Amino acid sequence: MLNVIFLVNPWLSSYNLPALCIAVAALLHYFLLAAFTWMCMESVHLYLALVKVFNIYIPKYILKCCIAGWGIPAIVIIIVLIINKDFYGNGSQSENNPFSNFCWIQDNVVFYISVVAYIFLVFLTNTAMFITVLLQIHSVKSRTQKKPRFWKR
């Protein structure tokens, strides 16, 4: 959906309908955040599968993942729309701006908080999970290499 909305965005913004542009920009923002949220959910799943291997039964795990994966981005979008729906809109209508026919976030502060900071938090989470999984794999590998020496003695 992110790719589809991204591709039809210039065409839909050419109609110059503010409500349509707000809807397209909000959907684009939502699916972008959802993609990164699901990437974060995958790193949490990798952590559970490789680090917390035993006794990790979580009741209704898939339902909770779906609520987080689709719900967290929805909360961000709803907050932005509640604060001011005009944060979304068409680019400046100048001829010098090549992105003038694209519906997206118009306010830089909102962009940096709701997109850049969000993606940065996902990146930090993924990095922490990745390092933890690598350390776990390294410790398992080092334990299995020490066993044959012990048994030989």
C-alpha positions as CSV (number, residue, x, y, z in Angstrom):
1,M,0.0,0.0,0.0
2,L,2.9,2.3,0.7
3,N,4.2,1.9,-2.8
4,V,0.8,2.2,-4.4
5,I,-0.1,5.4,-2.6
6,F,3.4,6.8,-3.3
7,L,3.0,6.2,-7.0
8,V,-0.6,7.6,-7.3
9,N,0.2,10.6,-5.0
10,P,1.3,13.1,-7.8
11,W,-1.7,12.2,-9.9
12,L,-4.2,12.6,-7.0
13,S,-2.5,15.9,-5.8
14,S,-3.0,17.3,-9.3
15,Y,-6.7,17.6,-8.6
16,N,-6.0,20.3,-6.1
17,L,-8.6,19.0,-3.6
18,P,-7.4,19.8,-0.1
19,A,-9.4,17.0,1.6
20,L,-8.1,14.4,-0.9
21,C,-4.6,15.6,-0.4
22,I,-4.9,15.4,3.3
23,A,-6.2,11.9,3.1
24,V,-3.5,10.8,0.7
25,A,-0.7,12.4,2.8
26,A,-2.1,10.8,6.0
27,L,-2.3,7.4,4.3
28,L,1.2,7.7,2.9
29,H,2.4,8.7,6.4
30,Y,0.5,5.8,8.0
31,F,1.8,3.1,5.7
32,L,5.4,4.4,6.0
33,L,5.2,4.2,9.8
34,A,3.5,0.8,9.6
35,A,6.3,-0.6,7.4
36,F,8.9,0.5,9.9
37,T,6.8,-0.7,12.9
38,W,6.5,-4.1,11.3
39,M,10.3,-4.1,10.8
40,C,10.6,-3.4,14.5
41,M,8.2,-6.2,15.3
42,E,10.4,-8.6,13.3
43,S,13.4,-7.7,15.4
44,V,11.4,-8.3,18.6
45,H,10.3,-11.6,17.2
46,L,13.9,-12.5,16.3
47,Y,15.0,-11.6,19.9
48,L,12.3,-13.9,21.3
49,A,13.2,-16.7,19.0
50,L,16.9,-16.7,19.5
51,V,17.5,-15.2,22.9
52,K,14.4,-16.0,25.0
53,V,14.1,-19.5,23.5
54,F,12.4,-21.3,26.3
55,N,9.2,-20.4,28.2
56,I,8.2,-17.5,25.8
57,Y,4.6,-18.4,25.3
58,I,2.7,-15.2,24.9
59,P,-1.1,-15.6,24.8
60,K,-2.6,-14.2,21.6
61,Y,0.8,-13.3,20.3
62,I,-0.2,-12.6,16.7
63,L,-3.1,-10.5,17.8
64,K,-0.8,-8.4,20.0
65,C,1.7,-8.1,17.1
66,C,-1.1,-6.9,14.8
67,I,-2.4,-4.4,17.3
68,A,1.1,-3.0,17.8
69,G,2.0,-3.1,14.1
70,W,-1.1,-1.4,12.8
71,G,-2.1,0.5,15.9
72,I,1.0,2.4,16.9
73,P,1.3,4.2,13.5
74,A,-2.5,4.9,13.6
75,I,-2.1,6.6,17.0
76,V,0.7,8.8,15.6
77,I,-1.5,9.8,12.6
78,I,-4.5,10.5,14.7
79,I,-2.5,12.7,17.0
80,V,-1.1,14.7,14.0
81,L,-4.6,15.0,12.6
82,I,-6.1,16.1,16.0
83,I,-3.4,18.8,16.5
84,N,-3.9,20.3,13.0
85,K,-5.1,18.5,9.9
86,D,-3.4,21.2,7.8
87,F,0.0,19.7,8.7
88,Y,-0.8,17.5,5.7
89,G,-1.2,19.1,2.3
90,N,0.1,19.8,-1.2
91,G,3.6,21.1,-1.7
92,S,4.1,24.8,-2.5
93,Q,2.6,25.6,-5.8
94,S,5.7,27.3,-7.3
95,E,7.2,26.3,-10.6
96,N,10.7,26.2,-9.1
97,N,9.7,23.4,-6.7
98,P,9.8,20.0,-8.4
99,F,7.9,18.4,-5.6
100,S,5.0,20.8,-5.8
101,N,2.5,18.2,-6.8
102,F,3.0,15.8,-3.9
103,C,0.8,15.4,-0.8
104,W,2.9,15.1,2.3
105,I,3.6,16.7,5.6
106,Q,4.0,20.4,5.3
107,D,5.5,21.3,8.7
108,N,9.2,20.5,9.2
109,V,8.8,20.1,13.0
110,V,6.0,17.6,12.5
111,F,8.0,15.7,9.9
112,Y,11.1,15.5,12.2
113,I,9.0,14.3,15.2
114,S,6.6,12.0,13.5
115,V,8.8,10.5,10.8
116,V,12.5,11.0,11.5
117,A,12.3,10.5,15.3
118,Y,10.0,7.5,14.8
119,I,12.3,5.8,12.3
120,F,15.3,6.6,14.5
121,L,13.6,4.9,17.5
122,V,12.9,1.8,15.3
123,F,16.6,1.9,14.2
124,L,17.8,2.0,17.8
125,T,15.5,-0.9,18.8
126,N,16.6,-3.0,15.8
127,T,20.3,-2.3,16.5
128,A,19.9,-3.3,20.2
129,M,18.0,-6.4,19.2
130,F,20.6,-7.3,16.6
131,I,23.5,-6.8,19.0
132,T,21.8,-8.9,21.6
133,V,21.1,-11.7,19.1
134,L,24.7,-11.6,17.9
135,L,26.0,-11.9,21.4
136,Q,23.6,-14.8,22.1
137,I,24.8,-16.6,19.0
138,H,28.4,-16.0,19.9
139,S,27.9,-17.3,23.4
140,V,26.2,-20.5,22.1
141,K,28.9,-21.0,19.6
142,S,31.7,-20.6,22.2
143,R,29.9,-23.0,24.6
144,T,29.6,-25.7,21.9
145,Q,33.3,-25.3,21.0
146,K,34.3,-25.7,24.6
147,K,32.4,-29.0,25.2
148,P,34.5,-31.2,22.9
149,R,37.7,-30.2,24.7
150,F,36.1,-31.0,28.0
151,W,34.9,-34.4,26.9
152,K,38.3,-35.3,25.5
153,R,39.9,-34.8,28.9
